[in-house]
Amino acid sequence: MWGKCLVACAAAAAILGAGPAQAQNRDQQWEWCRSDNADLSIGGCTAVIQSGAEATMNLAIAFYNRGNAYDNKGEYDKAIADYDQALKFDPQHEAAFVNRGLAYNHKGDYDSAITDFNAAINLKPDDENAYIDRGLTFEKKDQYDRATQDYTRAIQLQPGDAEAYLDRGIAQRHLGQYDLAVADYSRAIKLKPNYADAFFNRGIAYWYKEDFRNAEKDFDTAAQIDPKQADAWYWRGRSKEKLGDKTGSVADIAHARTLDPSIAK
């Protein structure tokens, strides 16, 4: 009898002793699963998923986190598969729709991306980023009017977002609405005074308006803010050529090609 008790008591002690260790191991797996290091996150999330001990909503989180890690590594098919699983466990996971849409975008499957952004917006109509992401996708399909509508909605939701004004300006420029584009780039610059991309794109809009003096000024500012922006040097050179400064034009274009040998070829 005593011998049986010894065996039973030893087994019970082993089980009780394993509890804290298992909990600690689970905590470590989740810590890795939430890591910004993609490989660490994949390993941690995989351990969580394979543990067989997680509730449905936790599995949705683990698949979502692992999908993000795969996306960061450029492994978009694996990312999409994990977002599929996340949405299987949590069909209301708005961020999973957004990130799966971005993964489809990277693969060039723009229609699937738009479908996912639509689903995200239906779940969360005030998600500014979902409108911007859908707008960028419409641009890739050359649907600049629809892109403009999405950027306008994003601006309504977040009026202080300089990038949304930049994006809408680019779409308007493609539509030939140069004055509207200039106005949006100017708003972006007011919100973000050292915004090299906004100065550069405003310069392009001025160029199409044949306002080469203002174009040259904006390309000059863009080049000062970001001296490695080859396009700014190139287009400043083109503007100088239009303004009759051949020497300055040749020098700027030559410098642009030292930064990017493929420019304008």
GIWONOR-V27991 format. One line per field, one symbol per residue. phi: phi as a letter, one per 30 degrees, with the letter a starting at -180 (. if undefined). psi: psi as a letter, one per 40 degrees, with the letter a starting at -180 (. if undefined). burial: 1 if it has 16 or more other C-alpha atoms within 10 Angstrom, else 0. A space follows every 10 residues. Layout:
# GIWONOR-V27991
phi = ???
psi = ???
burial = ???
This chain:
# GIWONOR-V27991
phi = .ddddddddd ddddddddee dddddddddd ddecdddedd dddddddddd diccdeddde dddddddddd dddicddddd dddededddb dcdedddddd ddddeddicd ddddeddedd dddbdcdedd dddddddeed cicddddedd dddddddbdc dddddedddd dddddicddd dedddddddd dbecdedddd ddedddeddi cddddddddd dddddbdcde dddddddddd dddicddddd dddddedddb eddhc
psi = dddddddddd dddddddddd dddddddddd dddeiehddd ddddddddde deeiiddddd dddddddddd ddeegddddd dddddddddg eegddddddd ddddddeegd dddddddddd dddgefgddd dddddddddd efgddddddd dddddddgee hddddddddd ddddeegddd dddddddddd dgdfgddddd ddddddddef gddddddddd dddddgeegd dddddddddd ddeegddddd ddddddeddg dehf.
burial = 0000000000 0000000000 0000010011 0111100111 1111111110 0000000111 1111111111 1100111111 0111111011 0011111111 1111100001 0111011111 1010011111 1111111110 0011111111 1111101000 1111111111 1111000111 1101111110 1001111111 1111111000 0111111111 1110000111 1111111111 1100000111 0111111010 00000
